[in-house]
Amino acid sequence: MKNNSAAMLATVALAGLVALLLSFFDTGTCVVPDAEGFTTCAEIANQRVWAAWILGAVFVIGLAVSVTRKKKR
């Protein structure tokens, strides 16, 4: 069995993306304590969107590298 790090990275990124998308986050029902240093619900939602895009990009790049390497052999 050969080590395919790109495929492994793509699989982990896909699992993280699915978990992120399954965990519903509603900014309307979000409650954040009024303490200094806490982020707002809008910032949390924005961070989740960025995380989804990054995980999606890592998945696509990892899959593309894995398929490209397999075709070259």
Secondary structure by P-SEA (a helix, b strand, c coil): ccccaaaaaaaaaaaaaaaaaaccccccccccccccccccaaaaaaaaaaaaaaaaaaaaaaaaaaaaaaaac
